[in-house]
Amino acid sequence: MVGFAEVGLSYFRGFLEFTFDFKLEDATCLCETINSADETGTIYPQGYLTGLPVRFFRSELNHKDIDQFRSCLRDAFIANRDYCMSEEMVFHYACAIMNRDEIIDETIKMARGISDDAFLKKVTIVADNTSANTVIQRAAFGIL
């Protein structure tokens, strides 16, 4: 699973604590590390969980931010290819994120372009609602 590293109670931090037995302080510290470095972080081999910096999900994005998000997103795919080797990646984008459509569109575009991961067969996106708001989303979800 890939989620955003929010220090407050979030799915990512919740998974750290309740699925992977991180203490609250350790989970918070990992989220702070990911966010202050502004880079993707994974807990592999402790578990199949990767965090993206929360700022992409909680602040408006400009073109530079989108480029940086793409870089972090690519690192999540690299973490799967090089370490986790999962057949499915789940991007957990629920919890009233900002930039929903941009983030989902970029994830769909990147997932479609992945050709260097022999393990990856499926990408799932979890969001607060199932609306397909853009052409990219409608095409990906077979709504066109």
C-alpha positions in Angstrom: 0.0 0.0 0.0 1.0 3.6 -0.7 -0.4 6.4 1.3 0.4 9.9 2.4 2.5 10.3 5.5 0.2 12.5 7.6 1.4 12.9 11.2 -2.2 13.1 12.5 -4.4 10.0 12.5 -4.4 8.9 8.9 -4.6 5.6 7.1 -0.8 5.5 6.6 0.0 6.2 10.3 -2.8 3.8 11.3 -1.3 1.0 9.3 2.1 1.7 10.8 0.6 1.4 14.3 -2.1 -1.2 14.1 -0.8 -3.5 11.3 3.0 -3.2 11.7 3.1 -2.6 15.5 4.9 0.7 15.3 4.7 2.7 18.5 3.0 6.1 18.1 6.3 7.9 18.5 8.0 5.8 15.9 5.0 6.2 13.4 5.0 9.9 13.9 8.8 10.1 13.5 8.6 8.2 10.2 5.9 10.5 8.9 8.0 13.6 10.0 11.1 12.1 8.3 9.3 11.5 5.0 7.7 15.0 5.1 10.8 16.9 6.1 12.9 15.1 3.5 10.1 15.7 1.0 10.8 12.2 -0.3 9.1 8.8 -0.6 9.8 6.4 2.2 9.0 2.7 2.6 9.1 0.4 5.7 10.1 -2.7 3.6 11.2 -5.3 4.8 9.0 -4.7 7.9 6.0 -4.5 5.6 4.6 -3.5 2.3 3.9 0.1 3.1 5.2 3.2 1.4 4.6 6.9 2.3 4.4 10.0 0.1 4.9 13.5 1.5 1.7 14.8 2.9 2.1 18.3 1.4 0.9 17.0 -2.0 -2.4 16.0 -0.5 -3.0 19.0 1.8 -1.8 22.0 -0.2 -2.6 23.4 -3.6 -0.1 22.3 -6.3 1.7 24.4 -8.9 3.6 23.0 -11.9 6.8 22.5 -9.9 4.9 20.7 -7.2 3.3 18.3 -9.8 6.8 17.5 -11.1 8.0 16.8 -7.5 4.9 14.6 -6.9 5.7 12.7 -10.1 9.2 12.1 -8.7 7.9 10.8 -5.4 5.3 8.7 -7.1 8.0 7.2 -9.4 10.0 6.4 -6.2 7.0 4.5 -4.9 6.9 2.4 -8.0 10.7 1.9 -7.8 10.3 0.7 -4.2 7.9 -1.9 -5.4 10.1 -3.0 -8.2 13.3 -3.2 -6.2 12.1 -4.2 -2.8 8.5 -5.1 -2.2 8.0 -7.0 -5.5 4.2 -7.0 -5.0 1.8 -8.0 -7.8 -0.6 -5.3 -6.7 0.0 -1.7 -5.5 -2.8 0.0 -3.7 -2.7 3.8 -3.6 -4.8 4.9 -0.6 -5.9 8.4 -1.4 -8.9 8.7 0.9 -9.3 11.2 3.7 -10.5 14.4 2.0 -7.4 15.1 0.0 -6.8 18.2 -2.0 -5.8 17.9 -5.6 -7.7 14.6 -5.9 -8.1 14.7 -9.7 -4.5 15.7 -10.4 -3.1 13.1 -8.0 -5.3 10.3 -9.3 -4.6 11.3 -13.0 -0.8 11.3 -12.4 -1.0 7.9 -10.7 -3.0 6.5 -13.6 -0.7 7.9 -16.2 2.4 6.6 -14.4 0.9 3.2 -13.7 0.1 2.8 -17.4 3.7 3.7 -18.3 5.4 1.2 -15.9 7.3 -1.3 -18.0 10.3 -2.1 -15.8 8.5 -4.0 -13.0 8.1 -7.7 -13.8 6.1 -8.3 -10.6 3.5 -5.5 -10.9 0.2 -6.7 -12.5 -2.4 -4.5 -10.9 -2.7 -0.9 -9.5 -5.7 0.0 -7.3 -6.6 3.5 -6.3 -8.7 4.0 -3.1 -10.4 7.4 -2.8 -13.2 9.0 -0.8 -15.6 8.7 -3.7 -15.6 6.7 -7.0 -16.4 9.7 -9.2 -14.5 9.6 -12.5 -14.1 13.4 -12.9 -11.6 13.6 -15.7 -11.1 12.0 -19.2 -8.1 10.0 -17.9 -10.2 8.7 -15.0 -13.2 7.8 -17.2 -10.9 6.0 -19.7 -9.1 4.1 -16.9 -12.3 3.0 -15.3 -14.0 2.1 -18.6 -16.6 4.9 -18.5 -16.0 6.5 -21.9 
